[in-house]
Amino acid sequence: MNNSLYKYYPEDFGELTVDVLHMDMVFDVYDDRTNVKSVLRVITWDEHIENWN
C-alpha cells in the first residue's frame, strides 16, 4: 500500500516542452463529490504534440 499524500508528484513527469497560455476551470461542488471541467491552452516550444481528444 502506498502511503503518499498525493497520487502524483512533480518528479513523476519529465520537463515540460510547452508554455501554458491560459487555463479555464469550472468547479461544481456537492456534499459528496466535486466535478471539475478544465480547458488548458498551451503553445509548444518546437515539437509536435498529438491531440489527446
C-alpha positions as CSV (number, residue, x, y, z in Angstrom):
1,M,0.0,0.0,0.0
2,N,1.3,3.4,-0.9
3,N,1.2,6.0,2.0
4,S,1.8,9.0,-0.2
5,L,-0.4,12.1,0.4
6,Y,-0.8,12.6,-3.4
7,K,-1.2,10.3,-6.3
8,Y,1.3,12.2,-8.5
9,Y,4.4,14.3,-7.7
10,P,6.4,16.7,-9.9
11,E,9.2,14.2,-10.3
12,D,6.7,11.7,-11.9
13,F,6.8,13.9,-15.0
14,G,9.5,15.0,-17.3
15,E,10.4,18.5,-18.3
16,L,7.6,20.4,-19.9
17,T,8.0,21.3,-23.6
18,V,5.2,23.8,-23.6
19,D,4.3,27.2,-22.2
20,V,0.9,27.5,-20.6
21,L,-1.2,30.3,-22.2
22,H,-4.4,30.0,-20.2
23,M,-6.4,27.6,-18.0
24,D,-10.2,27.7,-17.5
25,M,-11.6,25.7,-14.7
26,V,-15.3,25.2,-13.6
27,F,-16.0,23.6,-10.2
28,D,-19.3,22.0,-9.3
29,V,-19.0,21.3,-5.6
30,Y,-21.5,18.9,-3.9
31,D,-21.7,17.4,-0.4
32,D,-20.4,14.0,-1.7
33,R,-18.2,14.9,-4.7
34,T,-16.7,17.7,-6.7
35,N,-16.8,17.8,-10.5
36,V,-14.2,19.8,-12.4
37,K,-14.1,20.8,-16.1
38,S,-10.9,22.3,-17.4
39,V,-9.5,23.6,-20.6
40,L,-5.8,24.1,-20.9
41,R,-4.3,26.2,-23.7
42,V,-0.6,25.8,-24.4
43,I,2.0,26.5,-27.0
44,T,4.7,24.0,-27.9
45,W,8.3,25.1,-28.0
46,D,9.3,23.3,-31.2
47,E,7.9,19.8,-31.4
48,H,4.5,18.4,-32.3
49,I,2.2,17.0,-29.6
50,E,-0.6,14.6,-30.6
51,N,-4.2,15.7,-30.0
52,W,-5.5,13.8,-27.0
53,N,-9.2,14.2,-27.7
